[in-house]
Amino acid sequence: MSAHRALLVLNQQVGFISDPPQGIPAARTVRQNIGLVLEQARLASSSEQAPRIIHFRNCGEKGDLDEEGTPTWELLHAPQPGETVMNIRKSNAFSNPALEDLIAPEAEIVVVGLMSEYAIKSTCRAALARGNTVLLIRGAHGTYDHREITESGRLTPAHKISDQVEADLDDAGVMVLDMKYLSGIFEGR
């Protein structure tokens, strides 16, 4: 069954979204904003154009924060009845073939979650390649700071990585929207 609109919540797992130093630097803001996006999508669930809400959980290696079955692997915002949960082992959510059956190529996809430069970027690009309209919510995705292997170990702050991902995806055709537009995103059309 296809939906006209879908919300993909990527890897909002306890280990990643907990307060630093374990979680991402912007964990508090991202956590709150993902919660607000979910709340708006769930409020719209009573309308004819209810969005399909799909949560993705990355399955990492033994010892990783997202090691399958560990407390830090669990989703912070628990799925509600009728919402789908999919486990993934690759950054692109569309690597799970079941997603193709849940979301039509003409559907509008709203994307939030973690990690900006991995799951967010690859999932948005895959959705665009399928023909979907893609909306990325600024402030409802994030990542960790990166210590560069080259350039003498220079630190790239997480917010700069997320900003660059937004710029790249905007150039590719993703609509990057501020949280202030959230109330209109899930209203019926």
Biotite code that builds the C-alpha atoms (Angstrom):
import biotite.structure as struc

atoms = struc.array([
    struc.Atom([0.000, 0.000, 0.000], chain_id="A", res_id=1, res_name="MET", atom_name="CA", element="C"),
    struc.Atom([1.487, 3.313, -1.054], chain_id="A", res_id=2, res_name="SER", atom_name="CA", element="C"),
    struc.Atom([1.032, 6.611, 0.727], chain_id="A", res_id=3, res_name="ALA", atom_name="CA", element="C"),
    struc.Atom([0.983, 10.067, -0.870], chain_id="A", res_id=4, res_name="HIS", atom_name="CA", element="C"),
    struc.Atom([3.264, 11.396, 1.868], chain_id="A", res_id=5, res_name="ARG", atom_name="CA", element="C"),
    struc.Atom([5.759, 9.654, 4.109], chain_id="A", res_id=6, res_name="ALA", atom_name="CA", element="C"),
    struc.Atom([7.889, 10.631, 7.069], chain_id="A", res_id=7, res_name="LEU", atom_name="CA", element="C"),
    struc.Atom([11.183, 8.779, 7.267], chain_id="A", res_id=8, res_name="LEU", atom_name="CA", element="C"),
    struc.Atom([12.731, 8.957, 10.751], chain_id="A", res_id=9, res_name="VAL", atom_name="CA", element="C"),
    struc.Atom([16.302, 7.749, 10.363], chain_id="A", res_id=10, res_name="LEU", atom_name="CA", element="C"),
    struc.Atom([18.366, 6.295, 13.198], chain_id="A", res_id=11, res_name="ASN", atom_name="CA", element="C"),
    struc.Atom([16.947, 8.333, 16.081], chain_id="A", res_id=12, res_name="GLN", atom_name="CA", element="C"),
    struc.Atom([18.500, 5.761, 18.352], chain_id="A", res_id=13, res_name="GLN", atom_name="CA", element="C"),
    struc.Atom([19.153, 6.304, 22.054], chain_id="A", res_id=14, res_name="VAL", atom_name="CA", element="C"),
    struc.Atom([22.942, 6.098, 21.770], chain_id="A", res_id=15, res_name="GLY", atom_name="CA", element="C"),
    struc.Atom([23.205, 8.714, 19.021], chain_id="A", res_id=16, res_name="PHE", atom_name="CA", element="C"),
    struc.Atom([20.599, 11.146, 20.316], chain_id="A", res_id=17, res_name="ILE", atom_name="CA", element="C"),
    struc.Atom([21.538, 11.058, 24.009], chain_id="A", res_id=18, res_name="SER", atom_name="CA", element="C"),
    struc.Atom([23.368, 14.032, 25.480], chain_id="A", res_id=19, res_name="ASP", atom_name="CA", element="C"),
    struc.Atom([27.041, 14.470, 24.546], chain_id="A", res_id=20, res_name="PRO", atom_name="CA", element="C"),
    struc.Atom([29.651, 13.162, 24.808], chain_id="A", res_id=21, res_name="PRO", atom_name="CA", element="C"),
    struc.Atom([27.948, 9.895, 23.807], chain_id="A", res_id=22, res_name="GLN", atom_name="CA", element="C"),
    struc.Atom([25.383, 11.527, 21.552], chain_id="A", res_id=23, res_name="GLY", atom_name="CA", element="C"),
    struc.Atom([25.785, 14.081, 18.793], chain_id="A", res_id=24, res_name="ILE", atom_name="CA", element="C"),
    struc.Atom([26.667, 17.670, 19.807], chain_id="A", res_id=25, res_name="PRO", atom_name="CA", element="C"),
    struc.Atom([23.211, 19.019, 18.879], chain_id="A", res_id=26, res_name="ALA", atom_name="CA", element="C"),
    struc.Atom([21.374, 16.102, 20.497], chain_id="A", res_id=27, res_name="ALA", atom_name="CA", element="C"),
    struc.Atom([19.010, 18.197, 22.611], chain_id="A", res_id=28, res_name="ARG", atom_name="CA", element="C"),
    struc.Atom([17.825, 20.337, 19.687], chain_id="A", res_id=29, res_name="THR", atom_name="CA", element="C"),
    struc.Atom([17.626, 17.465, 17.201], chain_id="A", res_id=30, res_name="VAL", atom_name="CA", element="C"),
    struc.Atom([15.793, 15.277, 19.747], chain_id="A", res_id=31, res_name="ARG", atom_name="CA", element="C"),
    struc.Atom([13.242, 18.010, 20.412], chain_id="A", res_id=32, res_name="GLN", atom_name="CA", element="C"),
    struc.Atom([12.742, 18.805, 16.726], chain_id="A", res_id=33, res_name="ASN", atom_name="CA", element="C"),
    struc.Atom([12.314, 15.170, 15.690], chain_id="A", res_id=34, res_name="ILE", atom_name="CA", element="C"),
    struc.Atom([9.716, 14.901, 18.464], chain_id="A", res_id=35, res_name="GLY", atom_name="CA", element="C"),
    struc.Atom([7.869, 17.941, 17.081], chain_id="A", res_id=36, res_name="LEU", atom_name="CA", element="C"),
    struc.Atom([7.954, 16.568, 13.526], chain_id="A", res_id=37, res_name="VAL", atom_name="CA", element="C"),
    struc.Atom([6.578, 13.237, 14.735], chain_id="A", res_id=38, res_name="LEU", atom_name="CA", element="C"),
    struc.Atom([3.877, 15.028, 16.722], chain_id="A", res_id=39, res_name="GLU", atom_name="CA", element="C"),
    struc.Atom([2.735, 16.993, 13.651], chain_id="A", res_id=40, res_name="GLN", atom_name="CA", element="C"),
    struc.Atom([2.753, 13.888, 11.449], chain_id="A", res_id=41, res_name="ALA", atom_name="CA", element="C"),
    struc.Atom([0.770, 11.952, 14.049], chain_id="A", res_id=42, res_name="ARG", atom_name="CA", element="C"),
    struc.Atom([-1.781, 14.755, 14.372], chain_id="A", res_id=43, res_name="LEU", atom_name="CA", element="C"),
    struc.Atom([-2.318, 14.522, 10.614], chain_id="A", res_id=44, res_name="ALA", atom_name="CA", element="C"),
    struc.Atom([-2.901, 10.778, 10.884], chain_id="A", res_id=45, res_name="SER", atom_name="CA", element="C"),
    struc.Atom([-6.639, 11.340, 11.273], chain_id="A", res_id=46, res_name="SER", atom_name="CA", element="C"),
    struc.Atom([-6.899, 13.020, 7.863], chain_id="A", res_id=47, res_name="SER", atom_name="CA", element="C"),
    struc.Atom([-7.446, 11.343, 4.480], chain_id="A", res_id=48, res_name="GLU", atom_name="CA", element="C"),
    struc.Atom([-3.894, 12.276, 3.466], chain_id="A", res_id=49, res_name="GLN", atom_name="CA", element="C"),
    struc.Atom([-2.306, 10.791, 6.590], chain_id="A", res_id=50, res_name="ALA", atom_name="CA", element="C"),
    struc.Atom([1.434, 10.374, 6.174], chain_id="A", res_id=51, res_name="PRO", atom_name="CA", element="C"),
    struc.Atom([2.988, 6.946, 6.433], chain_id="A", res_id=52, res_name="ARG", atom_name="CA", element="C"),
    struc.Atom([5.490, 7.095, 9.305], chain_id="A", res_id=53, res_name="ILE", atom_name="CA", element="C"),
    struc.Atom([8.492, 4.811, 8.966], chain_id="A", res_id=54, res_name="ILE", atom_name="CA", element="C"),
    struc.Atom([11.236, 4.544, 11.591], chain_id="A", res_id=55, res_name="HIS", atom_name="CA", element="C"),
    struc.Atom([14.648, 3.187, 10.634], chain_id="A", res_id=56, res_name="PHE", atom_name="CA", element="C"),
    struc.Atom([17.098, 1.651, 13.054], chain_id="A", res_id=57, res_name="ARG", atom_name="CA", element="C"),
    struc.Atom([20.706, 1.147, 12.008], chain_id="A", res_id=58, res_name="ASN", atom_name="CA", element="C"),
    struc.Atom([22.197, -2.203, 12.994], chain_id="A", res_id=59, res_name="CYS", atom_name="CA", element="C"),
    struc.Atom([25.840, -1.611, 13.830], chain_id="A", res_id=60, res_name="GLY", atom_name="CA", element="C"),
    struc.Atom([28.716, -3.883, 14.705], chain_id="A", res_id=61, res_name="GLU", atom_name="CA", element="C"),
    struc.Atom([29.397, -5.476, 18.096], chain_id="A", res_id=62, res_name="LYS", atom_name="CA", element="C"),
    struc.Atom([30.518, -2.771, 20.514], chain_id="A", res_id=63, res_name="GLY", atom_name="CA", element="C"),
    struc.Atom([29.040, 0.114, 18.498], chain_id="A", res_id=64, res_name="ASP", atom_name="CA", element="C"),
    struc.Atom([26.399, 2.440, 19.958], chain_id="A", res_id=65, res_name="LEU", atom_name="CA", element="C"),
    struc.Atom([23.954, 0.962, 17.470], chain_id="A", res_id=66, res_name="ASP", atom_name="CA", element="C"),
    struc.Atom([24.794, -2.682, 18.186], chain_id="A", res_id=67, res_name="GLU", atom_name="CA", element="C"),
    struc.Atom([21.597, -4.608, 17.526], chain_id="A", res_id=68, res_name="GLU", atom_name="CA", element="C"),
    struc.Atom([19.636, -5.534, 20.638], chain_id="A", res_id=69, res_name="GLY", atom_name="CA", element="C"),
    struc.Atom([21.449, -3.188, 23.041], chain_id="A", res_id=70, res_name="THR", atom_name="CA", element="C"),
    struc.Atom([19.713, -0.393, 24.985], chain_id="A", res_id=71, res_name="PRO", atom_name="CA", element="C"),
    struc.Atom([21.509, 2.284, 22.912], chain_id="A", res_id=72, res_name="THR", atom_name="CA", element="C"),
    struc.Atom([20.209, 0.657, 19.690], chain_id="A", res_id=73, res_name="TRP", atom_name="CA", element="C"),
    struc.Atom([16.573, 1.277, 20.649], chain_id="A", res_id=74, res_name="GLU", atom_name="CA", element="C"),
    struc.Atom([14.577, 4.167, 19.172], chain_id="A", res_id=75, res_name="LEU", atom_name="CA", element="C"),
    struc.Atom([14.217, 7.229, 21.385], chain_id="A", res_id=76, res_name="LEU", atom_name="CA", element="C"),
    struc.Atom([10.724, 8.106, 20.127], chain_id="A", res_id=77, res_name="HIS", atom_name="CA", element="C"),
    struc.Atom([8.796, 4.847, 20.297], chain_id="A", res_id=78, res_name="ALA", atom_name="CA", element="C"),
    struc.Atom([6.736, 4.022, 17.220], chain_id="A", res_id=79, res_name="PRO", atom_name="CA", element="C"),
    struc.Atom([2.977, 4.096, 17.652], chain_id="A", res_id=80, res_name="GLN", atom_name="CA", element="C"),
    struc.Atom([0.528, 1.501, 16.333], chain_id="A", res_id=81, res_name="PRO", atom_name="CA", element="C"),
    struc.Atom([0.367, 1.649, 12.548], chain_id="A", res_id=82, res_name="GLY", atom_name="CA", element="C"),
    struc.Atom([3.896, 3.029, 12.194], chain_id="A", res_id=83, res_name="GLU", atom_name="CA", element="C"),
    struc.Atom([6.511, 0.863, 10.540], chain_id="A", res_id=84, res_name="THR", atom_name="CA", element="C"),
    struc.Atom([9.973, 0.017, 11.897], chain_id="A", res_id=85, res_name="VAL", atom_name="CA", element="C"),
    struc.Atom([12.702, -1.183, 9.573], chain_id="A", res_id=86, res_name="MET", atom_name="CA", element="C"),
    struc.Atom([16.221, -2.245, 10.430], chain_id="A", res_id=87, res_name="ASN", atom_name="CA", element="C"),
    struc.Atom([18.955, -1.209, 8.022], chain_id="A", res_id=88, res_name="ILE", atom_name="CA", element="C"),
    struc.Atom([22.605, -2.122, 7.644], chain_id="A", res_id=89, res_name="ARG", atom_name="CA", element="C"),
    struc.Atom([23.459, 0.486, 4.988], chain_id="A", res_id=90, res_name="LYS", atom_name="CA", element="C"),
    struc.Atom([23.139, 4.267, 5.047], chain_id="A", res_id=91, res_name="SER", atom_name="CA", element="C"),
    struc.Atom([20.477, 4.435, 2.348], chain_id="A", res_id=92, res_name="ASN", atom_name="CA", element="C"),
    struc.Atom([17.051, 3.568, 3.776], chain_id="A", res_id=93, res_name="ALA", atom_name="CA", element="C"),
    struc.Atom([16.006, 2.418, 0.287], chain_id="A", res_id=94, res_name="PHE", atom_name="CA", element="C"),
    struc.Atom([18.565, -0.390, 0.594], chain_id="A", res_id=95, res_name="SER", atom_name="CA", element="C"),
    struc.Atom([15.710, -2.180, 2.395], chain_id="A", res_id=96, res_name="ASN", atom_name="CA", element="C"),
    struc.Atom([13.639, -3.431, -0.586], chain_id="A", res_id=97, res_name="PRO", atom_name="CA", element="C"),
    struc.Atom([10.422, -3.411, 1.467], chain_id="A", res_id=98, res_name="ALA", atom_name="CA", element="C"),
    struc.Atom([10.509, 0.404, 1.453], chain_id="A", res_id=99, res_name="LEU", atom_name="CA", element="C"),
    struc.Atom([9.883, 0.435, -2.313], chain_id="A", res_id=100, res_name="GLU", atom_name="CA", element="C"),
    struc.Atom([6.499, -1.230, -1.656], chain_id="A", res_id=101, res_name="ASP", atom_name="CA", element="C"),
    struc.Atom([5.531, 1.261, 1.040], chain_id="A", res_id=102, res_name="LEU", atom_name="CA", element="C"),
    struc.Atom([6.299, 4.499, -0.778], chain_id="A", res_id=103, res_name="ILE", atom_name="CA", element="C"),
    struc.Atom([5.234, 5.308, -4.318], chain_id="A", res_id=104, res_name="ALA", atom_name="CA", element="C"),
    struc.Atom([7.716, 7.161, -6.550], chain_id="A", res_id=105, res_name="PRO", atom_name="CA", element="C"),
    struc.Atom([5.290, 10.105, -6.738], chain_id="A", res_id=106, res_name="GLU", atom_name="CA", element="C"),
    struc.Atom([4.996, 10.408, -2.948], chain_id="A", res_id=107, res_name="ALA", atom_name="CA", element="C"),
    struc.Atom([6.368, 13.359, -1.028], chain_id="A", res_id=108, res_name="GLU", atom_name="CA", element="C"),
    struc.Atom([8.962, 12.254, 1.524], chain_id="A", res_id=109, res_name="ILE", atom_name="CA", element="C"),
    struc.Atom([9.870, 14.185, 4.665], chain_id="A", res_id=110, res_name="VAL", atom_name="CA", element="C"),
    struc.Atom([13.247, 13.181, 6.140], chain_id="A", res_id=111, res_name="VAL", atom_name="CA", element="C"),
    struc.Atom([14.597, 13.661, 9.673], chain_id="A", res_id=112, res_name="VAL", atom_name="CA", element="C"),
    struc.Atom([17.130, 11.834, 11.832], chain_id="A", res_id=113, res_name="GLY", atom_name="CA", element="C"),
    struc.Atom([20.793, 10.887, 11.959], chain_id="A", res_id=114, res_name="LEU", atom_name="CA", element="C"),
    struc.Atom([23.538, 10.951, 10.480], chain_id="A", res_id=115, res_name="MET", atom_name="CA", element="C"),
    struc.Atom([23.447, 13.961, 8.155], chain_id="A", res_id=116, res_name="SER", atom_name="CA", element="C"),
    struc.Atom([26.342, 12.982, 5.895], chain_id="A", res_id=117, res_name="GLU", atom_name="CA", element="C"),
    struc.Atom([25.444, 9.291, 5.746], chain_id="A", res_id=118, res_name="TYR", atom_name="CA", element="C"),
    struc.Atom([21.837, 8.108, 6.120], chain_id="A", res_id=119, res_name="ALA", atom_name="CA", element="C"),
    struc.Atom([20.216, 11.512, 5.561], chain_id="A", res_id=120, res_name="ILE", atom_name="CA", element="C"),
    struc.Atom([22.235, 12.346, 2.457], chain_id="A", res_id=121, res_name="LYS", atom_name="CA", element="C"),
    struc.Atom([22.087, 8.910, 0.810], chain_id="A", res_id=122, res_name="SER", atom_name="CA", element="C"),
    struc.Atom([18.373, 8.399, 1.542], chain_id="A", res_id=123, res_name="THR", atom_name="CA", element="C"),
    struc.Atom([17.456, 11.845, 0.183], chain_id="A", res_id=124, res_name="CYS", atom_name="CA", element="C"),
    struc.Atom([19.495, 11.233, -2.974], chain_id="A", res_id=125, res_name="ARG", atom_name="CA", element="C"),
    struc.Atom([17.931, 7.781, -3.477], chain_id="A", res_id=126, res_name="ALA", atom_name="CA", element="C"),
    struc.Atom([14.433, 9.234, -3.057], chain_id="A", res_id=127, res_name="ALA", atom_name="CA", element="C"),
    struc.Atom([15.184, 11.965, -5.607], chain_id="A", res_id=128, res_name="LEU", atom_name="CA", element="C"),
    struc.Atom([16.490, 9.331, -8.036], chain_id="A", res_id=129, res_name="ALA", atom_name="CA", element="C"),
    struc.Atom([13.162, 7.464, -7.670], chain_id="A", res_id=130, res_name="ARG", atom_name="CA", element="C"),
    struc.Atom([11.261, 10.647, -8.562], chain_id="A", res_id=131, res_name="GLY", atom_name="CA", element="C"),
    struc.Atom([10.053, 11.526, -5.085], chain_id="A", res_id=132, res_name="ASN", atom_name="CA", element="C"),
    struc.Atom([9.700, 15.081, -3.846], chain_id="A", res_id=133, res_name="THR", atom_name="CA", element="C"),
    struc.Atom([11.963, 15.277, -0.788], chain_id="A", res_id=134, res_name="VAL", atom_name="CA", element="C"),
    struc.Atom([11.762, 17.663, 2.164], chain_id="A", res_id=135, res_name="LEU", atom_name="CA", element="C"),
    struc.Atom([14.587, 17.793, 4.705], chain_id="A", res_id=136, res_name="LEU", atom_name="CA", element="C"),
    struc.Atom([13.838, 19.579, 7.962], chain_id="A", res_id=137, res_name="ILE", atom_name="CA", element="C"),
    struc.Atom([16.673, 21.844, 9.126], chain_id="A", res_id=138, res_name="ARG", atom_name="CA", element="C"),
    struc.Atom([17.388, 21.290, 12.812], chain_id="A", res_id=139, res_name="GLY", atom_name="CA", element="C"),
    struc.Atom([15.791, 17.827, 12.808], chain_id="A", res_id=140, res_name="ALA", atom_name="CA", element="C"),
    struc.Atom([18.916, 16.025, 11.610], chain_id="A", res_id=141, res_name="HIS", atom_name="CA", element="C"),
    struc.Atom([22.465, 15.946, 12.877], chain_id="A", res_id=142, res_name="GLY", atom_name="CA", element="C"),
    struc.Atom([25.800, 14.218, 13.166], chain_id="A", res_id=143, res_name="THR", atom_name="CA", element="C"),
    struc.Atom([29.038, 14.084, 15.138], chain_id="A", res_id=144, res_name="TYR", atom_name="CA", element="C"),
    struc.Atom([32.105, 16.331, 14.837], chain_id="A", res_id=145, res_name="ASP", atom_name="CA", element="C"),
    struc.Atom([34.713, 14.764, 12.532], chain_id="A", res_id=146, res_name="HIS", atom_name="CA", element="C"),
    struc.Atom([38.431, 14.625, 13.038], chain_id="A", res_id=147, res_name="ARG", atom_name="CA", element="C"),
    struc.Atom([39.878, 14.803, 9.529], chain_id="A", res_id=148, res_name="GLU", atom_name="CA", element="C"),
    struc.Atom([42.436, 12.145, 8.627], chain_id="A", res_id=149, res_name="ILE", atom_name="CA", element="C"),
    struc.Atom([44.121, 14.608, 6.323], chain_id="A", res_id=150, res_name="THR", atom_name="CA", element="C"),
    struc.Atom([44.804, 18.268, 7.106], chain_id="A", res_id=151, res_name="GLU", atom_name="CA", element="C"),
    struc.Atom([46.720, 17.475, 10.329], chain_id="A", res_id=152, res_name="SER", atom_name="CA", element="C"),
    struc.Atom([43.658, 16.095, 12.088], chain_id="A", res_id=153, res_name="GLY", atom_name="CA", element="C"),
    struc.Atom([41.630, 19.309, 11.801], chain_id="A", res_id=154, res_name="ARG", atom_name="CA", element="C"),
    struc.Atom([38.232, 19.116, 13.542], chain_id="A", res_id=155, res_name="LEU", atom_name="CA", element="C"),
    struc.Atom([35.163, 19.774, 11.417], chain_id="A", res_id=156, res_name="THR", atom_name="CA", element="C"),
    struc.Atom([32.246, 20.727, 13.683], chain_id="A", res_id=157, res_name="PRO", atom_name="CA", element="C"),
    struc.Atom([29.026, 18.750, 13.277], chain_id="A", res_id=158, res_name="ALA", atom_name="CA", element="C"),
    struc.Atom([26.971, 21.833, 12.445], chain_id="A", res_id=159, res_name="HIS", atom_name="CA", element="C"),
    struc.Atom([29.262, 22.633, 9.491], chain_id="A", res_id=160, res_name="LYS", atom_name="CA", element="C"),
    struc.Atom([28.878, 19.086, 8.190], chain_id="A", res_id=161, res_name="ILE", atom_name="CA", element="C"),
    struc.Atom([25.069, 19.304, 8.466], chain_id="A", res_id=162, res_name="SER", atom_name="CA", element="C"),
    struc.Atom([25.080, 22.748, 6.790], chain_id="A", res_id=163, res_name="ASP", atom_name="CA", element="C"),
    struc.Atom([27.155, 21.378, 3.902], chain_id="A", res_id=164, res_name="GLN", atom_name="CA", element="C"),
    struc.Atom([24.839, 18.384, 3.514], chain_id="A", res_id=165, res_name="VAL", atom_name="CA", element="C"),
    struc.Atom([21.855, 20.762, 3.368], chain_id="A", res_id=166, res_name="GLU", atom_name="CA", element="C"),
    struc.Atom([23.580, 22.888, 0.714], chain_id="A", res_id=167, res_name="ALA", atom_name="CA", element="C"),
    struc.Atom([24.492, 19.815, -1.357], chain_id="A", res_id=168, res_name="ASP", atom_name="CA", element="C"),
    struc.Atom([20.990, 18.359, -1.113], chain_id="A", res_id=169, res_name="LEU", atom_name="CA", element="C"),
    struc.Atom([19.393, 21.717, -1.892], chain_id="A", res_id=170, res_name="ASP", atom_name="CA", element="C"),
    struc.Atom([21.513, 21.871, -5.061], chain_id="A", res_id=171, res_name="ASP", atom_name="CA", element="C"),
    struc.Atom([20.364, 18.337, -5.918], chain_id="A", res_id=172, res_name="ALA", atom_name="CA", element="C"),
    struc.Atom([16.667, 19.268, -5.624], chain_id="A", res_id=173, res_name="GLY", atom_name="CA", element="C"),
    struc.Atom([15.755, 18.552, -1.996], chain_id="A", res_id=174, res_name="VAL", atom_name="CA", element="C"),
    struc.Atom([13.604, 21.233, -0.332], chain_id="A", res_id=175, res_name="MET", atom_name="CA", element="C"),
    struc.Atom([15.381, 22.161, 2.898], chain_id="A", res_id=176, res_name="VAL", atom_name="CA", element="C"),
    struc.Atom([12.800, 23.708, 5.231], chain_id="A", res_id=177, res_name="LEU", atom_name="CA", element="C"),
    struc.Atom([13.121, 25.447, 8.586], chain_id="A", res_id=178, res_name="ASP", atom_name="CA", element="C"),
    struc.Atom([11.165, 24.175, 11.587], chain_id="A", res_id=179, res_name="MET", atom_name="CA", element="C"),
    struc.Atom([8.940, 27.288, 11.396], chain_id="A", res_id=180, res_name="LYS", atom_name="CA", element="C"),
    struc.Atom([7.207, 25.708, 8.369], chain_id="A", res_id=181, res_name="TYR", atom_name="CA", element="C"),
    struc.Atom([6.463, 22.466, 10.187], chain_id="A", res_id=182, res_name="LEU", atom_name="CA", element="C"),
    struc.Atom([2.773, 23.139, 10.837], chain_id="A", res_id=183, res_name="SER", atom_name="CA", element="C"),
    struc.Atom([2.029, 23.287, 7.097], chain_id="A", res_id=184, res_name="GLY", atom_name="CA", element="C"),
    struc.Atom([4.012, 20.250, 6.008], chain_id="A", res_id=185, res_name="ILE", atom_name="CA", element="C"),
    struc.Atom([1.549, 17.555, 7.054], chain_id="A", res_id=186, res_name="PHE", atom_name="CA", element="C"),
    struc.Atom([-1.684, 19.423, 6.409], chain_id="A", res_id=187, res_name="GLU", atom_name="CA", element="C"),
    struc.Atom([-3.927, 17.654, 3.891], chain_id="A", res_id=188, res_name="GLY", atom_name="CA", element="C"),
    struc.Atom([-3.758, 18.756, 0.267], chain_id="A", res_id=189, res_name="ARG", atom_name="CA", element="C"),
])
